[in-house]
Amino acid sequence: MPFALVTALILGACSLKSASPTPTSTGIRVANVELVAAGCRPIALSVPAGAAKFVVTNTAAAAINEFEIHAGANILAEAELVNPGVTKTLAITLPPGKFTTVCKGVSARGGTGTLTVTGTAKPAPSGQDARAIALAISKYRTYLETQADLLVANTTTFVHAIDAGDIAQAKRLYAPARIPYERIEPVSESFGDLDPRIDARVNDVPVGHWSGFHRIERALYEEGDVTAMRPTAAQLLVDVTTLARLVRTVRLEPATIANGAVELLNEVTTSKISGEEERYSHIDLVDSSR
């Protein structure tokens, strides 16, 4: 994401103060969440409408490592890979209402909880601040849509190579298909199971449910045979095409966009640089320089 966009969105997010007294000097309400074997603790959370930050800690819950905020079927925001000993923060601007929290892991789903957002929504920024935020969001939306279209185009040629059984060509096309996906990942993660179907690693999902880029990656670089990958490749193309359509409908807010950018930077420094992501092709440095 261009640095200027990130800067503008972070500044916009910080200007959206909570309407209620809060424990932080910026006005952002902080809520603490602990991941435990049963799911989330506390089960019931409450924050004032406006910008909020959730500090998610995992002390010893081996099977639970994700915290999500749901509005109906949509995931508004999530903190991933919160493994034992890890703490992550999640920033989001919330309107008044009731939401669902979910804490889960690869093969475990803890009980759901409730998030009540009280009070009234703070008036939207006006004047120069409003114009700056609107311009940054507009530019970011254009960037997302451009990258989503590139993802579909590059994945299409990649899938054609898989269908033809051309391993050498598929290897050449793998990185160009991956890069635009990584660029829009903060948004793709808001569409439920779509992100795991496209981007899960073998240990991210239950046995028998692994699909997407990394399943094909293993066939290309480790197994040396993509004959059985044609159905997987066909489903991948369906999924990225669906993602490109949904990207055009997503609601973009400064706090969530900025948080997504920060989470990607954290992911690059903690896992991608170590080879955890592209464990068969070893193109992590290409991935991380997106």
FENKAVEN-V245307 format. One record per backbone hydrogen bond with DSSP energy under -0.5 kcal/mol. NH is the residue of the N-H (numbers start at 1). CO is the residue of the C=O. E is the energy in kcal/mol with one decimal. If there is no record, write none. Layout:
# FENKAVEN-V245307
NH & CO & E
NH & CO & E
This chain:
# FENKAVEN-V245307
6 & 2 & -1.9
7 & 3 & -2.7
8 & 4 & -2.3
9 & 5 & -2.4
10 & 6 & -2.6
11 & 7 & -2.3
12 & 8 & -2.1
13 & 9 & -2.7
14 & 10 & -2.4
15 & 11 & -1.1
16 & 12 & -0.6
16 & 13 & -1.2
17 & 15 & -1.5
18 & 27 & -1.9
19 & 49 & -1.1
27 & 24 & -1.2
29 & 27 & -0.5
29 & 51 & -1.4
31 & 29 & -0.5
31 & 53 & -2.7
33 & 55 & -2.9
34 & 41 & -2.9
35 & 57 & -2.9
36 & 34 & -0.5
36 & 39 & -2.8
39 & 36 & -1.8
40 & 111 & -0.6
41 & 34 & -1.5
45 & 43 & -0.5
45 & 114 & -2.8
47 & 116 & -2.0
49 & 118 & -2.3
50 & 94 & -2.7
51 & 16 & -0.8
52 & 92 & -2.7
53 & 29 & -3.1
54 & 90 & -3.1
55 & 31 & -2.6
55 & 53 & -0.6
56 & 54 & -0.8
56 & 88 & -3.4
57 & 33 & -2.7
57 & 55 & -0.6
58 & 86 & -2.1
59 & 35 & -0.6
59 & 57 & -0.5
62 & 60 & -1.2
65 & 104 & -2.2
66 & 104 & -1.6
67 & 79 & -2.1
68 & 102 & -2.6
69 & 77 & -2.5
70 & 68 & -0.5
70 & 100 & -3.6
71 & 74 & -2.6
74 & 71 & -1.7
75 & 190 & -1.7
76 & 69 & -2.7
76 & 74 & -0.7
77 & 69 & -1.1
79 & 67 & -2.7
80 & 78 & -0.5
82 & 65 & -2.9
83 & 81 & -1.6
85 & 58 & -3.2
86 & 58 & -0.6
86 & 83 & -2.3
88 & 56 & -2.6
90 & 54 & -2.0
92 & 52 & -2.4
94 & 50 & -2.7
94 & 92 & -0.6
97 & 117 & -2.1
99 & 115 & -2.8
100 & 70 & -2.2
101 & 113 & -1.8
102 & 68 & -2.1
104 & 66 & -1.3
105 & 108 & -3.6
110 & 103 & -1.9
111 & 38 & -2.6
113 & 101 & -2.7
114 & 43 & -2.1
115 & 99 & -2.4
116 & 45 & -2.7
117 & 97 & -3.2
117 & 115 & -0.6
118 & 47 & -2.1
118 & 116 & -0.6
129 & 126 & -0.9
130 & 126 & -0.8
131 & 127 & -2.0
132 & 128 & -2.4
133 & 129 & -2.4
134 & 130 & -2.6
135 & 131 & -2.3
136 & 132 & -2.2
137 & 133 & -2.6
138 & 134 & -2.4
139 & 135 & -2.4
140 & 136 & -2.3
141 & 137 & -2.6
142 & 138 & -2.1
143 & 139 & -2.2
144 & 140 & -2.8
145 & 141 & -2.7
146 & 142 & -2.3
147 & 143 & -2.4
148 & 144 & -2.6
149 & 145 & -2.1
150 & 146 & -2.0
151 & 147 & -2.4
152 & 148 & -2.0
153 & 149 & -2.3
154 & 150 & -2.9
155 & 151 & -2.5
156 & 152 & -2.1
157 & 153 & -1.6
158 & 154 & -1.9
159 & 155 & -2.9
160 & 156 & -2.0
161 & 157 & -1.6
162 & 158 & -1.8
163 & 159 & -2.8
164 & 160 & -1.8
165 & 161 & -0.5
165 & 162 & -1.2
166 & 161 & -2.2
167 & 165 & -1.3
170 & 166 & -2.4
171 & 167 & -2.4
172 & 168 & -1.6
173 & 169 & -1.7
174 & 170 & -1.1
175 & 171 & -0.7
176 & 172 & -0.5
177 & 173 & -1.4
178 & 174 & -1.9
179 & 175 & -2.3
180 & 176 & -0.7
181 & 177 & -0.8
182 & 178 & -2.2
183 & 179 & -1.7
184 & 180 & -1.1
184 & 181 & -0.7
185 & 182 & -0.7
187 & 184 & -1.3
188 & 184 & -2.2
189 & 185 & -1.9
190 & 187 & -2.0
191 & 188 & -1.5
194 & 191 & -2.1
195 & 192 & -0.5
197 & 193 & -1.9
198 & 194 & -1.6
199 & 195 & -3.2
200 & 196 & -1.8
204 & 201 & -2.2
205 & 201 & -0.6
209 & 206 & -2.1
213 & 198 & -2.4
216 & 212 & -1.8
217 & 213 & -2.6
218 & 214 & -1.8
219 & 215 & -1.6
220 & 216 & -2.5
221 & 217 & -2.8
222 & 218 & -2.2
223 & 218 & -2.3
224 & 219 & -1.3
225 & 219 & -1.4
229 & 226 & -1.7
230 & 227 & -0.8
233 & 229 & -3.0
234 & 230 & -2.5
235 & 231 & -2.2
236 & 232 & -2.1
237 & 233 & -2.1
238 & 234 & -1.8
239 & 235 & -2.6
240 & 236 & -2.6
241 & 237 & -1.9
242 & 238 & -2.2
243 & 239 & -2.4
244 & 240 & -2.3
245 & 241 & -1.5
246 & 242 & -2.4
247 & 243 & -2.5
248 & 244 & -0.7
248 & 245 & -0.7
249 & 246 & -2.0
250 & 246 & -0.8
250 & 247 & -0.6
252 & 250 & -0.5
257 & 253 & -2.3
258 & 254 & -2.5
259 & 255 & -2.3
260 & 256 & -2.2
261 & 257 & -2.0
262 & 258 & -2.2
263 & 259 & -2.7
264 & 260 & -2.0
265 & 261 & -2.1
266 & 262 & -2.6
267 & 263 & -2.4
268 & 264 & -2.4
269 & 265 & -1.9
270 & 266 & -1.8
271 & 267 & -2.6
272 & 267 & -2.3
273 & 268 & -1.9
274 & 271 & -0.6
275 & 272 & -1.7
276 & 271 & -1.8
279 & 277 & -1.3
282 & 278 & -2.1
286 & 283 & -0.7
287 & 283 & -2.4
288 & 284 & -3.0
289 & 285 & -1.0
290 & 287 & -1.2
